[in-house]
């Protein structure tokens, strides 16, 4: 499966951010071929998903005539062994609602489909913000939801069938809530268009829109980006600056000595002000961006694959340090204690010395990690440290650090 990229959706990224992002919709025709579009989400895959016996109502929603249908109409309560009562989706009831004209919505599709998670990761990296994926399956000739706007930026990918869209002007001011409109409130749409498989549509935050399926069953995926506002980012910065012991304590503000409470608050404000003044903006924005890109919903660990590949590690394979924090102790009888990821182990001093050198970059052949030892012994040590996440394969161009 080919990885998804942000450029695959928007084309020229510089043009997207200068002309469309937060300003006006972007429609790109046929940027994906039919097979690539179905790879993202297909009716066949949704059949497989709805047949699963563990789908909870939070993942699957149903709407008819523009209004949500109570989950009681398509779920049942089950008693799972060793756990409490829980609700699960009943496939036949979902199908019956769909046959009667209801739209089926899959929330958090990236929890189920690797393809959706790959796309979520691409947009998380592009925006350094939380991303969700939602699939909308609408019967032929039926509307999905009433005209509304969403408090997120939305990227729509049509994967099967067609869908007719009405899109109104993007407002200048952002609203933090989701609002449903009547046709009278909105007036004439600014854009009316039909999406076909492979088409991509971008809707800026707060853009009113409505969609209806054409003559075939329609399936599209909406990828939503929840950008962090300035108040969110500044709150994260302040939370980081006040996370240590200096801001511990619980002052009594309701006592009979308000002057003392005010004086204590003045000290805390002054301390926070000094820390804010000492911040390097470029460093802090990089930290905030890294935090946004680490959003859990888009992570794609390859730990099983990484561990499986360790058996093929050769003495010539070059290894480098990872970003995993490692506490390297002092030498004691020729061995040095390492603490990493909850594990403590003692390694020969020569290995500890090499690990310290690798902290500043570079790489070393796995067979030479333990200097002056047999390559097989050094390789075993390298495999152990790689298994713990201390080392990882390096790019071939890296130079040796000895």
C-alpha positions in Angstrom: 0.0 0.0 0.0 1.5 3.3 -1.1 1.6 5.9 1.7 -0.6 8.9 1.4 0.8 12.4 1.2 -0.7 15.9 1.9 0.4 16.9 -1.6 -1.7 14.1 -3.1 -4.8 16.0 -1.9 -3.9 19.6 -2.4 -1.3 19.7 -5.1 0.9 22.8 -4.7 1.1 23.2 -0.9 2.5 26.7 -1.1 -0.5 27.7 -3.3 -2.9 26.0 -1.0 -1.8 27.8 2.1 -1.5 31.2 0.4 -4.8 31.1 -1.6 -7.2 28.6 0.1 -6.3 27.6 3.6 -8.9 29.3 5.9 -10.0 31.5 3.0 -12.0 29.7 0.3 -12.8 26.2 -0.9 -10.6 24.2 -3.2 -11.9 21.7 -5.7 -9.5 19.4 -7.5 -10.9 17.1 -10.2 -9.7 13.5 -10.7 -6.6 13.8 -8.7 -6.9 10.1 -7.6 -7.7 7.3 -10.0 -10.6 5.0 -9.1 -8.4 2.3 -7.6 -6.5 4.7 -5.4 -9.8 6.3 -4.2 -11.3 2.9 -3.3 -8.0 2.0 -1.5 -8.9 4.7 1.0 -12.4 3.5 1.7 -14.9 1.3 -0.2 -18.4 0.1 0.2 -17.0 -3.5 0.3 -14.8 -2.5 3.3 -17.7 -0.9 5.1 -19.7 -4.2 4.7 -16.8 -6.0 6.4 -16.7 -3.4 9.2 -20.4 -3.4 10.0 -20.4 -7.2 10.2 -17.9 -7.1 13.1 -19.5 -8.0 16.4 -17.7 -5.4 18.5 -18.7 -2.1 16.8 -19.9 0.4 19.4 -22.5 3.1 18.7 -19.8 5.8 19.1 -18.3 4.7 15.9 -21.4 4.3 13.7 -24.1 7.0 13.4 -27.2 7.0 11.3 -29.1 10.0 10.0 -32.4 10.2 8.0 -34.1 13.3 6.6 -31.3 15.4 7.8 -31.7 14.3 11.5 -29.8 11.8 13.6 -31.5 8.5 14.4 -31.4 7.2 18.0 -28.8 4.5 18.4 -31.5 2.4 20.0 -32.8 1.8 16.5 -29.7 -0.2 15.4 -28.0 -1.4 18.6 -28.5 -4.1 21.2 -27.2 -4.6 24.7 -24.9 -7.6 25.2 -23.2 -9.1 28.3 -19.6 -9.8 27.4 -17.8 -12.4 29.5 -16.0 -10.9 32.4 -17.3 -7.3 31.7 -20.3 -5.1 32.2 -23.3 -4.7 29.8 -22.4 -2.9 26.6 -24.1 -1.8 23.4 -23.1 -3.1 20.0 -24.3 -2.4 16.5 -26.7 -4.8 14.8 -25.8 -5.1 11.1 -29.3 -6.0 9.8 -30.9 -3.0 11.6 -28.3 -0.7 10.1 -28.9 -2.2 6.6 -32.7 -1.7 7.1 -32.2 2.0 7.9 -29.9 2.4 4.9 -32.5 0.7 2.6 -35.1 3.2 3.9 -32.9 6.2 2.9 -30.7 6.8 5.9 -27.1 7.9 5.7 -24.6 5.8 7.6 -21.6 7.6 9.1 -18.5 5.9 10.3 -16.6 8.1 12.9 -12.9 7.6 13.6 -12.4 5.3 10.6 -8.7 5.5 11.2 -9.3 3.2 14.3 -10.3 0.5 11.9 -8.7 1.0 8.5 -4.9 1.3 8.0 -5.5 3.4 4.8 -7.5 6.0 6.7 -4.8 6.0 9.4 -2.1 6.6 6.8 -4.0 9.6 5.5 -4.6 10.9 9.0 -0.9 10.7 9.7 -0.1 12.7 6.5 -2.4 15.6 7.5 -1.3 15.5 11.2 2.3 16.0 10.0 1.2 18.8 7.7 -0.9 20.8 10.3 0.6 19.6 13.6 -2.9 19.2 14.8 -5.4 16.5 15.7 -7.0 14.8 12.7 -10.1 12.6 12.5 -11.5 10.6 9.5 -15.2 10.1 8.9 -16.9 8.1 6.1 -20.4 9.0 4.8 -22.4 6.3 3.0 -25.6 7.8 1.5 -28.3 5.9 -0.5 -28.9 6.9 -4.1 -30.9 10.1 -4.4 -31.0 10.9 -0.7 -29.6 13.9 1.3 -27.1 13.3 4.1 -27.4 16.1 6.7 -29.1 19.4 6.6 -27.0 22.5 5.6 -24.5 23.1 8.4 -21.0 24.2 9.1 -18.3 22.4 11.0 -15.8 24.0 13.5 -12.9 22.2 11.7 -11.2 22.3 8.3 -12.5 19.5 6.1 -10.9 17.6 3.2 -13.4 15.5 1.3 -12.4 12.6 -0.9 -15.1 11.0 -3.0 -14.4 7.3 -3.3 -17.5 5.7 -4.8 -20.6 7.0 -6.6 -21.3 10.7 -6.9 -22.4 13.4 -4.5 -24.0 16.8 -5.3 -22.6 19.6 -3.1 -23.9 23.0 -2.2 -21.4 25.3 -0.6 -21.9 28.8 0.7 -19.4 31.6 1.4 -16.8 31.0 4.0 -17.4 33.5 6.8 -14.7 35.9 7.9 -15.1 35.1 11.6 -14.5 31.6 12.9 -17.2 30.1 15.1 -16.3 27.4 17.6 -19.6 25.5 17.4 -21.4 23.4 14.7 -24.6 25.1 13.4 -27.4 23.8 11.2 -29.1 26.2 8.8 -32.3 26.5 6.8 -32.2 27.3 3.1 -33.8 30.7 3.8 -31.0 31.6 6.2 -28.2 30.9 3.7 -29.6 32.1 0.3 -28.0 31.0 -2.9 -24.9 28.8 -2.7 -21.6 30.3 -3.8 -20.7 26.9 -5.4 -22.7 24.0 -6.6 -20.8 20.9 -7.9 -20.9 17.2 -8.2 -18.0 15.1 -6.8 -16.9 11.9 -8.7 -14.6 9.2 -7.5 -11.1 10.7 -7.2 -12.2 14.3 -6.7 -11.0 16.2 -3.6 -12.7 19.1 -2.0 -11.4 21.4 0.7 -13.8 23.3 2.9 -12.3 25.9 5.3 -13.3 26.1 8.9 -16.9 27.2 9.3 -18.0 26.9 5.6 -21.7 26.1 5.3 -22.4 23.1 3.1 -24.9 20.4 2.2 -24.5 17.2 0.1 -26.9 14.7 -1.5 -26.1 11.4 -3.3 -26.6 11.2 -7.1 -28.1 8.2 -8.9 -25.8 5.7 -7.2 -24.9 4.9 -3.6 -22.3 7.5 -2.6 -19.3 7.1 -0.3 -16.9 9.8 0.6 -14.4 10.3 3.4 -14.1 13.6 5.3 -10.7 14.2 7.0 -11.2 16.9 9.6 -8.3 19.0 11.0 -8.9 20.6 14.5 -6.4 23.4 14.4 -5.2 24.7 17.8 -6.0 28.4 18.4 -3.7 30.8 20.1 -5.4 30.4 23.4 -4.8 26.6 23.1 -1.2 27.0 22.2 -0.5 29.6 24.9 -2.3 27.4 27.4 0.1 24.5 26.5 3.1 26.8 26.9 2.0 28.0 30.3 1.2 24.4 31.4 4.7 23.4 30.5 6.3 26.4 32.2 4.4 25.7 35.5 4.8 22.0 35.6 7.7 21.9 38.2 7.8 22.2 42.0 8.0 26.0 42.0 4.3 26.2 41.2 3.2 23.5 43.7 1.0 24.5 46.7 -2.6 25.3 47.2 -3.1 28.9 48.5 -6.1 29.7 50.7 -7.8 32.6 48.8 -10.9 32.7 51.0 -9.2 33.5 54.3 -9.1 36.7 56.3 -5.8 37.9 55.0 -6.4 38.8 51.3 -3.3 40.9 51.2 -1.1 37.9 51.8 -2.9 35.9 49.1 -2.4 38.8 46.7 1.3 39.0 47.5 1.7 35.3 46.9 -0.1 35.6 43.6 2.2 38.5 42.6 5.2 36.3 43.2 3.8 33.5 41.0 2.9 36.0 38.3 6.4 37.4 38.4 8.0 33.9 38.2 5.8 33.0 35.2 6.5 36.3 33.5 10.3 35.7 33.9 10.0 32.2 32.4 7.9 33.6 29.5 10.5 36.2 28.9 13.2 33.6 28.8 11.5 31.6 26.1 12.9 31.4 22.6 9.9 31.6 20.3 11.4 29.5 17.6 12.2 26.7 20.0 8.8 26.9 21.6 6.9 26.8 18.3 9.0 23.8 17.3 8.1 22.1 20.5 4.4 22.9 20.0 4.5 21.6 16.5 6.1 18.3 17.6 3.5 17.9 20.3 0.7 18.4 17.7 2.3 15.9 15.3 2.4 13.3 18.1 -1.4 13.2 18.2 -2.3 9.6 19.2 -4.9 9.0 16.5 -2.3 9.1 13.7 0.5 7.0 15.2 1.8 4.2 13.0 4.2 2.1 15.1 6.0 -0.7 13.3 7.3 -2.5 16.4 6.3 -6.1 15.4 8.1 -5.5 12.0 11.1 -3.9 13.7 11.5 -6.8 16.2 11.1 -9.4 13.4 13.8 -7.8 11.4 16.4 -8.0 14.2 17.1 -11.6 13.3 18.5 -10.4 10.0 20.9 -7.9 11.6 24.4 -8.4 10.3 27.8 -7.3 11.8 28.1 -4.8 8.9 24.7 -3.1 9.6 25.3 0.4 10.8 23.4 1.5 13.9 22.8 4.9 15.5 21.3 6.2 18.7 17.5 6.7 18.8 15.8 9.6 20.6 14.8 7.3 23.5 16.2 8.8 26.7 19.0 6.6 28.3 20.6 7.1 31.7 24.2 6.0 31.6 25.6 5.4 35.0 29.2 5.2 36.2 31.6 2.3 35.7 31.6 -0.4 38.4 34.0 -3.2 38.0 34.2 -2.9 34.3 30.5 -2.6 33.7 28.2 0.4 33.5 24.5 0.5 34.5 22.0 1.6 31.9 18.4 2.7 32.6 16.1 2.9 29.6 12.4 2.7 29.2 11.8 1.1 32.6 14.7 -1.5 32.1 18.0 -1.5 34.0 21.0 -3.5 32.7 24.7 -3.6 33.1 26.9 -3.4 29.9 30.6 -3.5 29.4 32.2 -0.1 29.8 33.2 -0.2 26.1 29.6 -0.3 25.0 28.7 2.6 27.4 31.6 4.6 25.9 30.3 4.0 22.4 26.8 5.0 23.3 28.1 8.3 24.8 29.9 9.0 21.5 26.8 8.2 19.5 24.8 10.8 21.5 26.2 13.5 19.2 25.5 11.6 16.0 27.2 9.2 13.7 26.9 5.4 13.6 28.8 2.2 14.2 28.7 -1.3 12.6 26.8 -3.7 14.8 29.9 -6.0 14.9 32.0 -3.2 16.3 29.7 -2.0 19.1 31.9 -3.8 21.6 35.4 -2.8 20.8 38.1 -5.5 20.7 35.5 -8.3 21.0 34.5 -10.9 18.6 32.0 -9.7 16.0 29.4 -12.3 17.1 29.5 -11.1 20.7 29.2 -7.5 19.6 26.3 -8.4 17.3 24.4 -10.0 20.2 24.9 -6.9 22.3 23.7 -4.7 19.4 20.6 -6.8 18.9 19.8 -6.5 22.6 20.1 -2.7 22.6 18.2 -2.4 19.4 15.4 -4.6 20.8 15.2 -2.2 23.7 15.0 0.8 21.4 18.4 2.3 22.3 19.8 1.8 18.8 18.3 1.7 15.3 19.5 1.2 11.7 21.3 4.2 10.3 21.3 5.6 6.8 24.1 4.1 4.7 25.7 7.6 4.3 26.4 8.0 8.0 30.0 8.0 9.1 31.4 5.7 11.8 31.8 7.0 15.3 34.5 5.2 17.3 
